[in-house]
Amino acid sequence: MYMFGDLLGLGGLGVLIGVLYGVPVVVAWYRPMVAWWSMLGLLLAATALGVGDWGPWLISDQLPQAVVMFTVALVSTWRVTAVAYLITLGAGVLSASWVQYRWPNVVLAMMIWGLSLLTATMLGHHLKMRRLSTLRVAEEYGKRRLLEERARVARELHDLVAHHMSVIAVQAATAPYRIKGGVSGEVAREFRDINAAASASLGEMRQLLGVLRGDRDGPLTEPQPGLGELAELVESARRAGTPVRMELQEPVPELGASVSLTVYRIVQEALSNVIKHANGAPTAVTIGRDGADLVVEVVNEAGAESASGAGAGAGAGAGFGLVGMRERVTLLGGELFAGTRADGRYAVRAVLPLEGK
């Protein structure tokens, strides 16, 4: 070791500092700023200890310094990188002024040293910007693929579902006039209900298609359903063969548009599950305040048509209806339970906070 140090004209202490310069190079790939501080400390320490004819411009010192500055520029902002470079340059100038009496060409050596560090720093910054640019391109590509997929889904919904719903609406509206001998008043009302339900579904589907296509030509002006439409929703469930009893707290709580719409959608989905999985089961819809919260509960007995006894809470482990309810409730900061209660009945229970309402 000492022979190697003597060949370089630095001595044993210089060799030790040279070995220590390898530490920041290793650390730089994991903790670039820690490596930079270590490198800066070694640079000043070598000057203060007066190691032979040491200078920051020596190739043995430039290489680790360049590697450290490269990694700092690769992971840091341009402001942090610029400050680190200027501080390093200042420390080098300070060191050069300390040992300049030993070097006749110290100015030229410092210029070469500063340019080499600047080159390493600019290269690291350039690679960082290329990497960020690649990530932005990938992100934009992902967004474009998402929009294309939404447009494709919108086209399929329009071509498949919307067409059939339109046919159902038209057939229900014209059936009383096309059936020979006419129909009874009860049957005519049933056809009108089918037509109204199909038309309402078409309206909501048009809004959904607009969202999927990214249409932003203007705000939606159609009123959204809420508490005021619950009575009609419950009545439609009764006509479908499910005895539903609704209890709405008096006075009716004042709700914002988003909360009112969420309540309507929860009851709508829960009643749809009852009709689908436990049609004919006695069902109770209860809405009221509990302190600062609004509690919405739909509870049903096991229906005669249900093989599994499911109902309002059916699909607790799968399906998109329950997922949609959970998302709406979560957005409002509430909680949702859907499943079997301790008494064996099936329930959907949502608790929505009403602070500030």
VORO-75369 format. One record per residue (C-alpha): residue number from 0; residue in three letters; x, y, z. Coordinates in Angstrom, 3 decimals, padded with zeros to 6 digits. Example, Ala and Ser with C-alpha at 12.3 -4.5 7.8 and 13.67 -1.06 7.14 Angstrom:
2
@num->0&residu->Ala&c1->012.300&c2->-004.500&c3->007.800
@num->1&residu->Ser&c1->013.670&c2->-001.060&c3->007.140
END
This chain:
357
@num->0&residu->Met&c1->000.000&c2->000.000&c3->000.000
@num->1&residu->Tyr&c1->002.703&c2->002.435&c3->000.924
@num->2&residu->Met&c1->004.609&c2->001.628&c3->-002.263
@num->3&residu->Phe&c1->001.446&c2->002.386&c3->-004.270
@num->4&residu->Gly&c1->001.027&c2->005.623&c3->-002.346
@num->5&residu->Asp&c1->004.651&c2->006.612&c3->-002.944
@num->6&residu->Leu&c1->004.265&c2->006.010&c3->-006.674
@num->7&residu->Leu&c1->001.411&c2->008.466&c3->-006.733
@num->8&residu->Gly&c1->003.265&c2->010.900&c3->-004.563
@num->9&residu->Leu&c1->000.466&c2->010.984&c3->-002.010
@num->10&residu->Gly&c1->001.697&c2->008.858&c3->000.854
@num->11&residu->Gly&c1->-000.207&c2->006.396&c3->003.033
@num->12&residu->Leu&c1->-002.772&c2->008.954&c3->004.173
@num->13&residu->Gly&c1->-003.539&c2->009.795&c3->000.548
@num->14&residu->Val&c1->-004.107&c2->006.130&c3->-000.225
@num->15&residu->Leu&c1->-006.484&c2->005.914&c3->002.733
@num->16&residu->Ile&c1->-008.467&c2->008.906&c3->001.481
@num->17&residu->Gly&c1->-008.484&c2->007.352&c3->-001.982
@num->18&residu->Val&c1->-009.990&c2->004.195&c3->-000.542
@num->19&residu->Leu&c1->-012.538&c2->006.242&c3->001.399
@num->20&residu->Tyr&c1->-013.567&c2->007.916&c3->-001.866
@num->21&residu->Gly&c1->-014.919&c2->004.548&c3->-002.961
@num->22&residu->Val&c1->-017.517&c2->004.607&c3->-000.185
@num->23&residu->Pro&c1->-019.605&c2->007.493&c3->-001.654
@num->24&residu->Val&c1->-019.558&c2->005.757&c3->-005.042
@num->25&residu->Val&c1->-021.206&c2->002.678&c3->-003.534
@num->26&residu->Val&c1->-023.615&c2->004.650&c3->-001.339
@num->27&residu->Ala&c1->-024.606&c2->006.945&c3->-004.237
@num->28&residu->Trp&c1->-026.795&c2->004.295&c3->-005.848
@num->29&residu->Tyr&c1->-028.901&c2->004.002&c3->-002.690
@num->30&residu->Arg&c1->-028.576&c2->007.387&c3->-000.907
@num->31&residu->Pro&c1->-027.297&c2->009.971&c3->-003.411
@num->32&residu->Met&c1->-027.435&c2->012.964&c3->-001.065
@num->33&residu->Val&c1->-025.690&c2->011.064&c3->001.746
@num->34&residu->Ala&c1->-022.977&c2->010.114&c3->-000.753
@num->35&residu->Trp&c1->-022.661&c2->013.733&c3->-001.861
@num->36&residu->Trp&c1->-022.199&c2->014.993&c3->001.694
@num->37&residu->Ser&c1->-019.589&c2->012.279&c3->002.271
@num->38&residu->Met&c1->-017.752&c2->013.226&c3->-000.896
@num->39&residu->Leu&c1->-017.808&c2->016.895&c3->000.078
@num->40&residu->Gly&c1->-016.440&c2->016.068&c3->003.517
@num->41&residu->Leu&c1->-013.610&c2->013.997&c3->002.016
@num->42&residu->Leu&c1->-012.744&c2->016.769&c3->-000.406
@num->43&residu->Leu&c1->-012.382&c2->019.311&c3->002.405
@num->44&residu->Ala&c1->-010.651&c2->016.803&c3->004.701
@num->45&residu->Ala&c1->-007.978&c2->016.042&c3->002.096
@num->46&residu->Thr&c1->-007.290&c2->019.748&c3->001.770
@num->47&residu->Ala&c1->-007.185&c2->020.381&c3->005.503
@num->48&residu->Leu&c1->-004.825&c2->017.431&c3->006.106
@num->49&residu->Gly&c1->-002.501&c2->018.563&c3->003.339
@num->50&residu->Val&c1->-002.104&c2->015.186&c3->001.672
@num->51&residu->Gly&c1->001.012&c2->015.488&c3->-000.472
@num->52&residu->Asp&c1->000.386&c2->017.300&c3->-003.754
@num->53&residu->Trp&c1->-003.316&c2->016.568&c3->-003.525
@num->54&residu->Gly&c1->-005.850&c2->018.544&c3->-005.559
@num->55&residu->Pro&c1->-009.536&c2->017.957&c3->-006.460
@num->56&residu->Trp&c1->-008.598&c2->017.833&c3->-010.142
@num->57&residu->Leu&c1->-006.653&c2->014.589&c3->-009.860
@num->58&residu->Ile&c1->-008.154&c2->011.787&c3->-011.938
@num->59&residu->Ser&c1->-008.406&c2->009.544&c3->-008.865
@num->60&residu->Asp&c1->-010.617&c2->012.174&c3->-007.225
@num->61&residu->Gln&c1->-012.560&c2->013.337&c3->-010.280
@num->62&residu->Leu&c1->-013.966&c2->009.909&c3->-011.083
@num->63&residu->Pro&c1->-015.795&c2->009.288&c3->-007.763
@num->64&residu->Gln&c1->-016.910&c2->012.916&c3->-007.637
@num->65&residu->Ala&c1->-018.347&c2->012.648&c3->-011.154
@num->66&residu->Val&c1->-020.207&c2->009.419&c3->-010.289
@num->67&residu->Val&c1->-021.732&c2->011.009&c3->-007.187
@num->68&residu->Met&c1->-022.819&c2->014.161&c3->-009.040
@num->69&residu->Phe&c1->-024.291&c2->011.991&c3->-011.806
@num->70&residu->Thr&c1->-026.498&c2->010.067&c3->-009.360
@num->71&residu->Val&c1->-027.523&c2->013.244&c3->-007.521
@num->72&residu->Ala&c1->-028.682&c2->014.768&c3->-010.824
@num->73&residu->Leu&c1->-030.418&c2->011.511&c3->-011.770
@num->74&residu->Val&c1->-032.757&c2->011.473&c3->-008.750
@num->75&residu->Ser&c1->-032.990&c2->015.096&c3->-007.544
@num->76&residu->Thr&c1->-034.765&c2->018.189&c3->-008.806
@num->77&residu->Trp&c1->-032.783&c2->020.597&c3->-010.930
@num->78&residu->Arg&c1->-032.683&c2->023.123&c3->-008.074
@num->79&residu->Val&c1->-031.160&c2->020.604&c3->-005.649
@num->80&residu->Thr&c1->-028.744&c2->019.456&c3->-008.347
@num->81&residu->Ala&c1->-027.662&c2->023.027&c3->-009.152
@num->82&residu->Val&c1->-027.091&c2->023.861&c3->-005.484
@num->83&residu->Ala&c1->-025.089&c2->020.637&c3->-004.966
@num->84&residu->Tyr&c1->-022.929&c2->021.394&c3->-008.000
@num->85&residu->Leu&c1->-022.268&c2->025.005&c3->-006.952
@num->86&residu->Ile&c1->-021.361&c2->023.954&c3->-003.394
@num->87&residu->Thr&c1->-019.018&c2->021.279&c3->-004.760
@num->88&residu->Leu&c1->-017.471&c2->023.816&c3->-007.121
@num->89&residu->Gly&c1->-017.022&c2->026.254&c3->-004.238
@num->90&residu->Ala&c1->-015.367&c2->023.596&c3->-002.103
@num->91&residu->Gly&c1->-013.014&c2->022.784&c3->-004.991
@num->92&residu->Val&c1->-012.090&c2->026.438&c3->-005.431
@num->93&residu->Leu&c1->-011.420&c2->026.686&c3->-001.701
@num->94&residu->Ser&c1->-009.209&c2->023.610&c3->-001.869
@num->95&residu->Ala&c1->-007.375&c2->024.920&c3->-004.933
@num->96&residu->Ser&c1->-006.656&c2->028.241&c3->-003.210
@num->97&residu->Trp&c1->-005.184&c2->026.253&c3->-000.290
@num->98&residu->Val&c1->-002.758&c2->024.208&c3->-002.417
@num->99&residu->Gln&c1->-002.217&c2->026.507&c3->-005.404
@num->100&residu->Tyr&c1->001.389&c2->027.286&c3->-004.414
@num->101&residu->Arg&c1->002.227&c2->023.666&c3->-005.289
@num->102&residu->Trp&c1->000.580&c2->023.726&c3->-008.729
@num->103&residu->Pro&c1->001.700&c2->026.159&c3->-011.447
@num->104&residu->Asn&c1->-001.305&c2->025.359&c3->-013.709
@num->105&residu->Val&c1->-003.963&c2->025.309&c3->-010.999
@num->106&residu->Val&c1->-006.422&c2->027.531&c3->-012.960
@num->107&residu->Leu&c1->-006.384&c2->025.232&c3->-015.991
@num->108&residu->Ala&c1->-006.704&c2->022.171&c3->-013.750
@num->109&residu->Met&c1->-009.700&c2->023.687&c3->-011.948
@num->110&residu->Met&c1->-011.416&c2->024.516&c3->-015.246
@num->111&residu->Ile&c1->-011.005&c2->020.944&c3->-016.448
@num->112&residu->Trp&c1->-012.248&c2->019.627&c3->-013.075
@num->113&residu->Gly&c1->-015.296&c2->021.923&c3->-013.065
@num->114&residu->Leu&c1->-016.206&c2->021.008&c3->-016.645
@num->115&residu->Ser&c1->-015.884&c2->017.288&c3->-015.933
@num->116&residu->Leu&c1->-018.267&c2->017.566&c3->-012.962
@num->117&residu->Leu&c1->-020.637&c2->019.717&c3->-015.027
@num->118&residu->Thr&c1->-020.623&c2->017.100&c3->-017.794
@num->119&residu->Ala&c1->-021.463&c2->014.323&c3->-015.338
@num->120&residu->Thr&c1->-024.192&c2->016.455&c3->-013.762
@num->121&residu->Met&c1->-025.771&c2->017.396&c3->-017.093
@num->122&residu->Leu&c1->-025.659&c2->013.784&c3->-018.248
@num->123&residu->Gly&c1->-027.507&c2->012.643&c3->-015.112
@num->124&residu->His&c1->-030.094&c2->015.403&c3->-015.506
@num->125&residu->His&c1->-030.554&c2->014.531&c3->-019.185
@num->126&residu->Leu&c1->-031.160&c2->010.854&c3->-018.408
@num->127&residu->Lys&c1->-033.607&c2->011.833&c3->-015.673
@num->128&residu->Met&c1->-035.579&c2->014.046&c3->-018.085
@num->129&residu->Arg&c1->-035.653&c2->011.253&c3->-020.657
@num->130&residu->Arg&c1->-036.970&c2->008.849&c3->-018.051
@num->131&residu->Leu&c1->-039.662&c2->011.325&c3->-016.967
@num->132&residu->Ser&c1->-040.574&c2->011.917&c3->-020.596
@num->133&residu->Thr&c1->-040.936&c2->008.165&c3->-021.130
@num->134&residu->Leu&c1->-043.169&c2->007.910&c3->-018.063
@num->135&residu->Arg&c1->-045.340&c2->010.791&c3->-019.289
@num->136&residu->Val&c1->-045.678&c2->009.157&c3->-022.699
@num->137&residu->Ala&c1->-046.669&c2->005.882&c3->-021.044
@num->138&residu->Glu&c1->-049.196&c2->007.716&c3->-018.855
@num->139&residu->Glu&c1->-050.693&c2->009.526&c3->-021.833
@num->140&residu->Tyr&c1->-050.856&c2->006.248&c3->-023.720
@num->141&residu->Gly&c1->-052.664&c2->004.645&c3->-020.781
@num->142&residu->Lys&c1->-055.162&c2->007.520&c3->-020.651
@num->143&residu->Arg&c1->-055.767&c2->007.229&c3->-024.382
@num->144&residu->Arg&c1->-056.339&c2->003.486&c3->-024.102
@num->145&residu->Leu&c1->-058.778&c2->004.143&c3->-021.253
@num->146&residu->Leu&c1->-060.709&c2->006.675&c3->-023.324
@num->147&residu->Glu&c1->-060.753&c2->004.293&c3->-026.281
@num->148&residu->Glu&c1->-062.056&c2->001.498&c3->-024.058
@num->149&residu->Arg&c1->-064.746&c2->003.783&c3->-022.638
@num->150&residu->Ala&c1->-065.782&c2->004.758&c3->-026.137
@num->151&residu->Arg&c1->-065.935&c2->001.098&c3->-027.138
@num->152&residu->Val&c1->-068.089&c2->000.225&c3->-024.118
@num->153&residu->Ala&c1->-070.327&c2->003.196&c3->-024.871
@num->154&residu->Arg&c1->-070.808&c2->002.009&c3->-028.453
@num->155&residu->Glu&c1->-071.648&c2->-001.506&c3->-027.317
@num->156&residu->Leu&c1->-074.115&c2->-000.240&c3->-024.714
@num->157&residu->His&c1->-075.745&c2->001.960&c3->-027.311
@num->158&residu->Asp&c1->-075.875&c2->-000.735&c3->-029.976
@num->159&residu->Leu&c1->-077.060&c2->-003.549&c3->-027.699
@num->160&residu->Val&c1->-078.849&c2->-002.357&c3->-024.581
@num->161&residu->Ala&c1->-080.218&c2->001.000&c3->-025.700
@num->162&residu->His&c1->-081.730&c2->-000.521&c3->-028.835
@num->163&residu->His&c1->-083.551&c2->-003.242&c3->-026.904
@num->164&residu->Met&c1->-084.758&c2->-000.784&c3->-024.252
@num->165&residu->Ser&c1->-086.147&c2->001.436&c3->-027.006
@num->166&residu->Val&c1->-087.991&c2->-001.517&c3->-028.496
@num->167&residu->Ile&c1->-089.453&c2->-002.401&c3->-025.075
@num->168&residu->Ala&c1->-090.616&c2->001.184&c3->-024.530
@num->169&residu->Val&c1->-092.261&c2->001.381&c3->-027.953
@num->170&residu->Gln&c1->-093.904&c2->-002.031&c3->-027.669
@num->171&residu->Ala&c1->-095.258&c2->-001.258&c3->-024.198
@num->172&residu->Ala&c1->-096.653&c2->002.087&c3->-025.376
@num->173&residu->Thr&c1->-098.392&c2->000.617&c3->-028.440
@num->174&residu->Ala&c1->-099.477&c2->-002.769&c3->-027.052
@num->175&residu->Pro&c1->-102.944&c2->-001.619&c3->-025.824
@num->176&residu->Tyr&c1->-103.724&c2->-000.418&c3->-029.355
@num->177&residu->Arg&c1->-102.312&c2->-003.449&c3->-031.164
@num->178&residu->Ile&c1->-104.034&c2->-006.163&c3->-029.121
@num->179&residu->Lys&c1->-107.272&c2->-007.191&c3->-030.709
@num->180&residu->Gly&c1->-110.271&c2->-006.649&c3->-028.516
@num->181&residu->Gly&c1->-108.382&c2->-004.174&c3->-026.306
@num->182&residu->Val&c1->-107.073&c2->-004.694&c3->-022.787
@num->183&residu->Ser&c1->-108.424&c2->-004.059&c3->-019.330
@num->184&residu->Gly&c1->-107.598&c2->-000.919&c3->-017.402
@num->185&residu->Glu&c1->-105.251&c2->-002.821&c3->-015.072
@num->186&residu->Val&c1->-103.315&c2->-004.304&c3->-017.991
@num->187&residu->Ala&c1->-103.130&c2->-000.898&c3->-019.678
@num->188&residu->Arg&c1->-101.651&c2->000.598&c3->-016.492
@num->189&residu->Glu&c1->-099.118&c2->-002.229&c3->-016.412
@num->190&residu->Phe&c1->-098.052&c2->-001.429&c3->-019.978
@num->191&residu->Arg&c1->-097.755&c2->002.274&c3->-019.070
@num->192&residu->Asp&c1->-095.547&c2->001.370&c3->-016.114
@num->193&residu->Ile&c1->-093.331&c2->-000.745&c3->-018.347
@num->194&residu->Asn&c1->-093.075&c2->002.091&c3->-020.837
@num->195&residu->Ala&c1->-092.247&c2->004.606&c3->-018.088
@num->196&residu->Ala&c1->-089.573&c2->002.337&c3->-016.581
@num->197&residu->Ala&c1->-087.982&c2->001.691&c3->-019.980
@num->198&residu->Ser&c1->-088.015&c2->005.408&c3->-020.834
@num->199&residu->Ala&c1->-086.443&c2->006.312&c3->-017.481
@num->200&residu->Ser&c1->-083.766&c2->003.673&c3->-017.985
@num->201&residu->Leu&c1->-083.025&c2->005.077&c3->-021.424
@num->202&residu->Gly&c1->-082.609&c2->008.551&c3->-019.963
@num->203&residu->Glu&c1->-080.148&c2->007.338&c3->-017.322
@num->204&residu->Met&c1->-078.315&c2->005.284&c3->-019.912
@num->205&residu->Arg&c1->-077.861&c2->008.352&c3->-022.109
@num->206&residu->Gln&c1->-076.235&c2->010.134&c3->-019.168
@num->207&residu->Leu&c1->-073.976&c2->007.135&c3->-018.571
@num->208&residu->Leu&c1->-073.007&c2->006.993&c3->-022.234
@num->209&residu->Gly&c1->-072.156&c2->010.696&c3->-022.088
@num->210&residu->Val&c1->-069.811&c2->010.066&c3->-019.160
@num->211&residu->Leu&c1->-068.170&c2->007.091&c3->-020.882
@num->212&residu->Arg&c1->-067.651&c2->009.067&c3->-024.080
@num->213&residu->Gly&c1->-066.304&c2->012.041&c3->-022.133
@num->214&residu->Asp&c1->-068.994&c2->014.394&c3->-023.423
@num->215&residu->Arg&c1->-068.640&c2->017.777&c3->-021.772
@num->216&residu->Asp&c1->-070.730&c2->019.941&c3->-024.083
@num->217&residu->Gly&c1->-072.877&c2->021.175&c3->-021.243
@num->218&residu->Pro&c1->-074.121&c2->020.348&c3->-017.776
@num->219&residu->Leu&c1->-076.868&c2->017.826&c3->-017.196
@num->220&residu->Thr&c1->-080.110&c2->019.709&c3->-016.785
@num->221&residu->Glu&c1->-082.383&c2->016.784&c3->-016.032
@num->222&residu->Pro&c1->-083.271&c2->016.567&c3->-012.318
@num->223&residu->Gln&c1->-081.806&c2->013.601&c3->-010.459
@num->224&residu->Pro&c1->-084.073&c2->011.351&c3->-008.368
@num->225&residu->Gly&c1->-084.060&c2->011.691&c3->-004.600
@num->226&residu->Leu&c1->-086.289&c2->011.371&c3->-001.534
@num->227&residu->Gly&c1->-089.218&c2->012.835&c3->-003.433
@num->228&residu->Glu&c1->-089.223&c2->009.915&c3->-005.863
@num->229&residu->Leu&c1->-088.993&c2->007.143&c3->-003.244
@num->230&residu->Ala&c1->-092.758&c2->006.739&c3->-002.985
@num->231&residu->Glu&c1->-093.001&c2->006.048&c3->-006.722
@num->232&residu->Leu&c1->-090.059&c2->003.631&c3->-006.482
@num->233&residu->Val&c1->-091.712&c2->001.714&c3->-003.639
@num->234&residu->Glu&c1->-094.998&c2->001.607&c3->-005.497
@num->235&residu->Ser&c1->-093.304&c2->000.114&c3->-008.564
@num->236&residu->Ala&c1->-091.850&c2->-002.641&c3->-006.332
@num->237&residu->Arg&c1->-095.327&c2->-003.364&c3->-004.978
@num->238&residu->Arg&c1->-096.695&c2->-003.677&c3->-008.498
@num->239&residu->Ala&c1->-093.910&c2->-006.177&c3->-009.200
@num->240&residu->Gly&c1->-095.316&c2->-008.410&c3->-006.459
@num->241&residu->Thr&c1->-093.214&c2->-007.415&c3->-003.433
@num->242&residu->Pro&c1->-095.104&c2->-006.028&c3->-000.419
@num->243&residu->Val&c1->-093.038&c2->-003.033&c3->000.648
@num->244&residu->Arg&c1->-093.628&c2->-000.832&c3->003.679
@num->245&residu->Met&c1->-091.795&c2->002.500&c3->003.841
@num->246&residu->Glu&c1->-091.175&c2->004.474&c3->007.014
@num->247&residu->Leu&c1->-089.852&c2->007.976&c3->006.493
@num->248&residu->Gln&c1->-089.004&c2->010.057&c3->009.541
@num->249&residu->Glu&c1->-091.133&c2->013.126&c3->010.123
@num->250&residu->Pro&c1->-090.212&c2->015.849&c3->009.521
@num->251&residu->Val&c1->-088.372&c2->014.728&c3->006.420
@num->252&residu->Pro&c1->-084.639&c2->015.453&c3->006.848
@num->253&residu->Glu&c1->-083.231&c2->018.177&c3->004.624
@num->254&residu->Leu&c1->-080.619&c2->016.544&c3->002.419
@num->255&residu->Gly&c1->-078.177&c2->017.793&c3->-000.135
@num->256&residu->Ala&c1->-078.520&c2->016.663&c3->-003.731
@num->257&residu->Ser&c1->-075.690&c2->014.100&c3->-003.490
@num->258&residu->Val&c1->-077.018&c2->012.540&c3->-000.269
@num->259&residu->Ser&c1->-080.586&c2->012.470&c3->-001.575
@num->260&residu->Leu&c1->-079.466&c2->010.771&c3->-004.805
@num->261&residu->Thr&c1->-077.392&c2->008.247&c3->-002.834
@num->262&residu->Val&c1->-080.400&c2->007.359&c3->-000.657
@num->263&residu->Tyr&c1->-082.522&c2->006.821&c3->-003.754
@num->264&residu->Arg&c1->-079.907&c2->004.603&c3->-005.431
@num->265&residu->Ile&c1->-079.398&c2->002.504&c3->-002.311
@num->266&residu->Val&c1->-083.133&c2->001.842&c3->-001.953
@num->267&residu->Gln&c1->-083.444&c2->001.232&c3->-005.698
@num->268&residu->Glu&c1->-080.666&c2->-001.358&c3->-005.758
@num->269&residu->Ala&c1->-081.847&c2->-003.042&c3->-002.556
@num->270&residu->Leu&c1->-085.422&c2->-003.387&c3->-003.834
@num->271&residu->Ser&c1->-084.102&c2->-004.694&c3->-007.155
@num->272&residu->Asn&c1->-082.251&c2->-007.411&c3->-005.244
@num->273&residu->Val&c1->-085.381&c2->-008.286&c3->-003.296
@num->274&residu->Ile&c1->-087.453&c2->-008.568&c3->-006.486
@num->275&residu->Lys&c1->-084.723&c2->-010.612&c3->-008.161
@num->276&residu->His&c1->-083.816&c2->-012.978&c3->-005.325
@num->277&residu->Ala&c1->-086.760&c2->-012.963&c3->-002.901
@num->278&residu->Asn&c1->-089.796&c2->-011.706&c3->-004.771
@num->279&residu->Gly&c1->-092.893&c2->-011.666&c3->-002.608
@num->280&residu->Ala&c1->-090.958&c2->-011.321&c3->000.647
@num->281&residu->Pro&c1->-092.307&c2->-008.655&c3->003.048
@num->282&residu->Thr&c1->-089.866&c2->-005.760&c3->002.915
@num->283&residu->Ala&c1->-089.440&c2->-002.648&c3->005.047
@num->284&residu->Val&c1->-087.700&c2->000.551&c3->003.935
@num->285&residu->Thr&c1->-086.760&c2->002.793&c3->006.863
@num->286&residu->Ile&c1->-085.131&c2->006.228&c3->006.572
@num->287&residu->Gly&c1->-084.430&c2->008.494&c3->009.521
@num->288&residu->Arg&c1->-081.838&c2->010.421&c3->011.483
@num->289&residu->Asp&c1->-079.716&c2->008.928&c3->014.222
@num->290&residu->Gly&c1->-077.967&c2->011.875&c3->015.842
@num->291&residu->Ala&c1->-075.769&c2->013.474&c3->013.206
@num->292&residu->Asp&c1->-076.209&c2->010.558&c3->010.780
@num->293&residu->Leu&c1->-078.872&c2->009.508&c3->008.306
@num->294&residu->Val&c1->-079.700&c2->005.784&c3->008.457
@num->295&residu->Val&c1->-081.148&c2->004.061&c3->005.403
@num->296&residu->Glu&c1->-082.271&c2->000.467&c3->005.913
@num->297&residu->Val&c1->-083.963&c2->-002.038&c3->003.630
@num->298&residu->Val&c1->-084.861&c2->-005.322&c3->005.366
@num->299&residu->Asn&c1->-086.734&c2->-008.298&c3->003.914
@num->300&residu->Glu&c1->-087.867&c2->-011.726&c3->005.006
@num->301&residu->Ala&c1->-086.875&c2->-014.810&c3->003.017
@num->302&residu->Gly&c1->-089.043&c2->-015.013&c3->-000.095
@num->303&residu->Ala&c1->-090.892&c2->-018.037&c3->-001.374
@num->304&residu->Glu&c1->-089.250&c2->-017.683&c3->-004.796
@num->305&residu->Ser&c1->-085.728&c2->-017.591&c3->-003.390
@num->306&residu->Ala&c1->-083.813&c2->-020.839&c3->-003.298
@num->307&residu->Ser&c1->-081.079&c2->-019.363&c3->-001.163
@num->308&residu->Gly&c1->-083.177&c2->-017.012&c3->000.932
@num->309&residu->Ala&c1->-081.280&c2->-013.995&c3->-000.370
@num->310&residu->Gly&c1->-082.753&c2->-010.571&c3->-000.742
@num->311&residu->Ala&c1->-081.771&c2->-006.957&c3->-000.168
@num->312&residu->Gly&c1->-078.250&c2->-007.943&c3->000.778
@num->313&residu->Ala&c1->-077.827&c2->-010.510&c3->-001.999
@num->314&residu->Gly&c1->-074.590&c2->-010.381&c3->-003.870
@num->315&residu->Ala&c1->-072.568&c2->-009.338&c3->-000.850
@num->316&residu->Gly&c1->-069.607&c2->-011.175&c3->-002.262
@num->317&residu->Ala&c1->-070.020&c2->-010.412&c3->-005.967
@num->318&residu->Gly&c1->-071.802&c2->-008.264&c3->-008.492
@num->319&residu->Phe&c1->-071.650&c2->-004.580&c3->-009.347
@num->320&residu->Gly&c1->-074.811&c2->-003.335&c3->-007.610
@num->321&residu->Leu&c1->-073.348&c2->-003.666&c3->-004.136
@num->322&residu->Val&c1->-070.017&c2->-002.268&c3->-005.338
@num->323&residu->Gly&c1->-071.819&c2->000.811&c3->-006.632
@num->324&residu->Met&c1->-073.643&c2->001.275&c3->-003.321
@num->325&residu->Arg&c1->-070.395&c2->000.996&c3->-001.369
@num->326&residu->Glu&c1->-068.676&c2->003.528&c3->-003.606
@num->327&residu->Arg&c1->-071.501&c2->006.043&c3->-003.191
@num->328&residu->Val&c1->-071.562&c2->005.614&c3->000.585
@num->329&residu->Thr&c1->-067.766&c2->005.784&c3->000.877
@num->330&residu->Leu&c1->-067.628&c2->009.009&c3->-001.129
@num->331&residu->Leu&c1->-069.946&c2->010.576&c3->001.449
@num->332&residu->Gly&c1->-067.840&c2->009.271&c3->004.337
@num->333&residu->Gly&c1->-070.453&c2->006.729&c3->005.448
@num->334&residu->Glu&c1->-070.631&c2->003.010&c3->006.156
@num->335&residu->Leu&c1->-072.587&c2->000.205&c3->004.489
@num->336&residu->Phe&c1->-073.686&c2->-003.223&c3->005.718
@num->337&residu->Ala&c1->-075.202&c2->-005.752&c3->003.357
@num->338&residu->Gly&c1->-075.984&c2->-009.318&c3->004.339
@num->339&residu->Thr&c1->-077.756&c2->-011.527&c3->006.869
@num->340&residu->Arg&c1->-078.720&c2->-010.039&c3->010.216
@num->341&residu->Ala&c1->-078.686&c2->-011.861&c3->013.545
@num->342&residu->Asp&c1->-082.452&c2->-012.455&c3->013.307
@num->343&residu->Gly&c1->-082.086&c2->-014.261&c3->009.966
@num->344&residu->Arg&c1->-083.490&c2->-011.471&c3->007.817
@num->345&residu->Tyr&c1->-081.566&c2->-009.859&c3->004.990
@num->346&residu->Ala&c1->-080.675&c2->-006.217&c3->005.031
@num->347&residu->Val&c1->-078.893&c2->-003.296&c3->003.446
@num->348&residu->Arg&c1->-078.044&c2->-000.639&c3->006.015
@num->349&residu->Ala&c1->-076.256&c2->002.598&c3->005.128
@num->350&residu->Val&c1->-075.138&c2->005.226&c3->007.634
@num->351&residu->Leu&c1->-074.474&c2->008.624&c3->006.039
@num->352&residu->Pro&c1->-072.999&c2->011.555&c3->007.998
@num->353&residu->Leu&c1->-075.065&c2->014.745&c3->007.879
@num->354&residu->Glu&c1->-072.771&c2->017.273&c3->009.577
@num->355&residu->Gly&c1->-073.537&c2->020.726&c3->008.327
@num->356&residu->Lys&c1->-076.812&c2->019.685&c3->006.760
END
